Amino acid sequence: MSKTHMTKRDARRAARGRQRLYTRIITAGIIIAILAAALWLVVTTQQAKPAATAATPELVGTKQYSAAPPMLIDVTKQYFATVKMAKGGEFVIQLFPDKAPSAVNSFVFLARQGYFDGVTFHRVLEGFMAQGGDPTGTGSSGPGYTFVNEANDLKFDKAGVVAMANTGQPNSNGSQFFILFGPYGLSESDYTIFGQVISGMDVVNAITRRDPDQNPTFTGDVIESITIIEK
C-alpha cells in the first residue's frame, strides 16, 4: 500500500477516536449535570421542610403528663388567655412570657390541651384571691410535673394579678394558679407572677367564694374553657 493511502486510513481512525472521546465527554457531562440537579433538589427540599416540632409530653393518666412541656412559646410575642366561665361571663388575662417564660409556657400548653376545661376555682377567699387549676378540685393535685419559680419585677400590688400557686415549697409550680381580688402582702420571692387580668375583673370578683377547709364537698365555679391568643 502507498504511504498516501495509509495516512488517509490513519486519519479516519483518528477521527473515529476523537468522535468516541467527544461522545464520552458529552455523556459524562450529562451524568454530572443530572447528579448535580438531583443533589440540588435534595438540598432545597430539606431546606424547605419546617423545623421539627418539639415533642409533646406523653399523657400518662387523667390530666397527668410525663414531663413539663418543652418551650413552645415565643417570648418576644404577646399572649392573652380568655377564660370563659360555665355559669356565664369571661375575663381576659394578659400573660407575660418575657417575665415568666416557664410559667406562661406551661399555662399556654395546658390551656391548648383543654386541661382547664371543667376545672373549678376550688379555693376562693373573700378579700384575698380565687385559686384554680387543680383537675381534682381538691387543691392537692397538678399536671404530673413541676417547674421552678421565676423572679421578676412584678408585684402583688393590684387587683387581677395572676400568679402560680405552689405547695409552699420553692420550685413546686404545676397547674394551679390564683388571681388577686386586690393588693395583698404576699412575698414575690415565694410565688411566680405571670399575668394580669386586663378585662372582665367583675367576672373574677363574682366567682363564688369557697373555702375547702370549711366546706370540702361544695363544688366551686367551673371554667368552661381557656382560649389562648398569640400576637
C-alpha positions as CSV (number, residue, x, y, z in Angstrom):
1,M,0.0,0.0,0.0
2,S,1.1,3.5,-0.6
3,K,2.1,5.9,2.0
4,T,-0.7,8.3,1.0
5,H,-3.3,5.5,1.4
6,M,-2.0,4.7,4.9
7,T,-2.2,8.3,6.0
8,K,-5.9,8.6,5.0
9,R,-6.8,5.4,6.9
10,D,-5.0,6.6,9.9
11,A,-6.8,9.9,9.6
12,R,-10.1,8.2,9.5
13,R,-9.2,6.1,12.6
14,A,-8.1,9.3,14.4
15,A,-11.4,11.0,13.5
16,R,-13.4,8.0,14.8
17,G,-11.3,8.1,18.0
18,R,-12.0,11.7,18.5
19,Q,-15.7,11.2,18.0
20,R,-15.8,8.4,20.6
21,L,-13.9,10.7,23.0
22,Y,-16.3,13.6,22.4
23,T,-19.2,11.2,23.0
24,R,-17.8,10.0,26.3
25,I,-17.2,13.6,27.4
26,I,-20.7,14.6,26.5
27,T,-22.2,11.6,28.2
28,A,-20.1,12.2,31.4
29,G,-21.2,15.8,31.3
30,I,-24.9,14.8,31.1
31,I,-24.5,12.4,34.0
32,I,-22.7,15.1,36.1
33,A,-25.5,17.6,35.3
34,I,-28.2,15.0,36.3
35,L,-26.4,14.2,39.6
36,A,-25.9,18.0,40.3
37,A,-29.6,18.6,39.7
38,A,-30.6,15.7,41.9
39,L,-28.3,17.0,44.7
40,W,-29.8,20.5,44.4
41,L,-33.3,19.1,44.6
42,V,-32.5,17.1,47.8
43,V,-30.8,20.2,49.4
44,T,-33.6,22.6,48.6
45,T,-36.3,20.1,49.7
46,Q,-34.5,19.7,53.0
47,Q,-34.2,23.4,53.5
48,A,-37.9,23.9,52.6
49,K,-39.0,21.5,55.4
50,P,-40.3,23.2,58.6
51,A,-38.3,22.8,61.7
52,A,-39.2,19.8,63.7
53,T,-41.8,20.4,66.4
54,A,-40.7,19.7,69.9
55,A,-42.3,16.6,71.2
56,T,-45.4,16.9,73.4
57,P,-45.1,15.2,76.8
58,E,-46.9,11.9,77.0
59,L,-50.2,11.8,78.7
60,V,-49.8,9.1,81.3
61,G,-53.1,9.4,83.2
62,T,-56.1,11.6,83.7
63,K,-54.7,15.0,83.1
64,Q,-51.2,13.8,84.1
65,Y,-48.1,14.3,81.9
66,S,-44.8,12.5,81.9
67,A,-42.8,15.8,81.9
68,A,-43.0,19.5,81.6
69,P,-43.6,20.7,78.1
70,P,-40.6,21.9,76.0
71,M,-40.5,25.7,75.3
72,L,-43.4,26.1,72.8
73,I,-44.0,29.8,73.1
74,D,-42.1,32.8,71.6
75,V,-41.1,35.1,74.4
76,T,-41.0,38.0,72.0
77,K,-44.7,37.8,71.3
78,Q,-47.8,38.7,73.3
79,Y,-50.2,36.1,74.7
80,F,-53.7,36.5,76.0
81,A,-55.9,34.0,77.7
82,T,-59.7,34.3,77.6
83,V,-61.2,32.4,80.5
84,K,-64.9,31.5,79.8
85,M,-66.9,30.5,82.9
86,A,-69.5,27.8,82.8
87,K,-72.1,29.9,84.6
88,G,-71.6,32.8,82.2
89,G,-69.1,35.6,81.7
90,E,-65.5,35.7,80.8
91,F,-62.3,37.5,81.6
92,V,-59.0,38.1,79.8
93,I,-55.5,37.6,81.2
94,Q,-52.5,39.2,79.6
95,L,-49.6,36.7,80.0
96,F,-46.0,37.9,80.5
97,P,-43.7,35.4,78.6
98,D,-40.8,37.8,78.9
99,K,-41.2,37.9,82.7
100,A,-42.1,34.3,83.4
101,P,-41.4,32.1,80.4
102,S,-41.7,28.8,82.1
103,A,-45.0,29.6,83.8
104,V,-46.5,31.1,80.7
105,N,-45.3,28.2,78.6
106,S,-46.8,25.7,80.9
107,F,-50.1,27.6,81.2
108,V,-50.4,28.0,77.4
109,F,-49.6,24.4,76.8
110,L,-52.2,23.2,79.3
111,A,-54.8,25.6,78.1
112,R,-54.3,24.4,74.5
113,Q,-54.7,20.8,75.6
114,G,-58.0,21.6,77.2
115,Y,-56.6,20.8,80.6
116,F,-58.5,23.6,82.4
117,D,-61.9,22.8,80.8
118,G,-64.3,21.7,83.5
119,V,-61.9,22.6,86.4
120,T,-63.2,24.6,89.3
121,F,-62.0,27.5,91.3
122,H,-61.6,25.4,94.4
123,R,-60.3,28.0,96.8
124,V,-61.9,31.4,96.7
125,L,-61.3,33.6,99.8
126,E,-63.0,36.9,100.3
127,G,-60.6,39.8,100.3
128,F,-57.8,37.6,99.0
129,M,-57.9,35.6,95.8
130,A,-59.5,32.9,93.6
131,Q,-57.4,29.8,93.1
132,G,-58.0,27.1,90.4
133,G,-56.2,24.8,88.0
134,D,-56.4,21.6,90.0
135,P,-58.1,19.0,87.9
136,T,-59.4,17.1,91.0
137,G,-60.8,20.3,92.6
138,T,-59.2,19.4,95.9
139,G,-56.2,21.7,95.8
140,S,-53.8,18.8,96.1
141,S,-53.2,17.8,92.5
142,G,-51.5,19.0,89.4
143,P,-50.3,18.0,85.9
144,G,-47.7,15.4,87.0
145,Y,-44.7,17.8,86.6
146,T,-43.3,20.8,88.4
147,F,-41.1,23.7,87.4
148,V,-39.0,26.4,89.1
149,N,-40.0,29.8,90.5
150,E,-39.1,32.7,88.3
151,A,-38.0,36.0,89.8
152,N,-39.2,39.2,88.1
153,D,-40.1,42.8,88.9
154,L,-43.9,42.2,89.1
155,K,-45.7,42.9,92.3
156,F,-48.8,41.8,94.3
157,D,-49.9,45.4,94.3
158,K,-53.2,45.5,92.4
159,A,-56.4,43.5,91.6
160,G,-56.2,41.0,88.9
161,V,-52.6,39.9,89.4
162,V,-52.2,36.2,88.3
163,A,-49.6,34.0,89.9
164,M,-48.7,30.4,90.2
165,A,-49.8,28.6,93.4
166,N,-47.5,26.0,94.9
167,T,-47.1,23.5,97.7
168,G,-45.4,26.0,100.0
169,Q,-42.1,24.8,98.8
170,P,-39.9,26.5,96.2
171,N,-40.0,25.3,92.6
172,S,-43.2,23.3,93.1
173,N,-45.3,25.1,90.4
174,G,-47.6,22.9,88.4
175,S,-51.1,23.8,87.0
176,Q,-52.6,25.7,89.9
177,F,-52.8,29.5,89.7
178,F,-54.6,32.3,91.6
179,I,-56.0,35.7,90.9
180,L,-55.9,38.5,93.5
181,F,-59.1,40.4,94.3
182,G,-56.9,43.4,95.3
183,P,-53.4,44.3,96.6
184,Y,-52.1,41.7,99.1
185,G,-49.0,41.3,101.2
186,L,-47.5,38.2,99.6
187,S,-43.8,37.8,99.0
188,E,-42.9,37.9,95.4
189,S,-40.0,35.6,96.1
190,D,-42.4,32.9,97.1
191,Y,-44.7,32.9,94.0
192,T,-44.2,33.5,90.3
193,I,-46.4,36.3,88.9
194,F,-47.1,35.6,85.2
195,G,-50.2,37.5,84.2
196,Q,-52.7,40.3,84.8
197,V,-56.4,40.4,84.2
198,I,-57.0,43.2,81.7
199,S,-60.8,42.9,81.2
200,G,-63.7,41.2,83.0
201,M,-62.5,41.8,86.5
202,D,-66.2,42.0,87.5
203,V,-66.5,38.3,86.5
204,V,-63.5,37.4,88.6
205,N,-65.0,39.3,91.6
206,A,-68.2,37.3,91.1
207,I,-66.6,33.9,91.4
208,T,-68.4,32.0,94.2
209,R,-66.5,32.1,97.5
210,R,-65.3,28.6,98.6
211,D,-63.1,27.6,101.5
212,P,-62.3,23.9,101.0
213,D,-61.2,23.6,104.6
214,Q,-64.7,24.7,105.8
215,N,-66.8,23.0,103.1
216,P,-64.9,20.4,101.2
217,T,-68.0,18.9,99.4
218,F,-69.2,22.2,97.8
219,T,-68.4,22.5,94.1
220,G,-66.9,25.8,93.1
221,D,-67.5,27.8,89.9
222,V,-66.3,25.9,86.8
223,I,-64.1,27.0,84.0
224,E,-65.7,26.1,80.7
225,S,-62.6,26.8,78.5
226,I,-59.5,28.9,78.2
227,T,-58.6,30.2,74.8
228,I,-55.1,31.4,74.0
229,I,-54.4,34.2,71.5
230,E,-50.8,34.9,70.3
231,K,-50.0,38.2,68.7
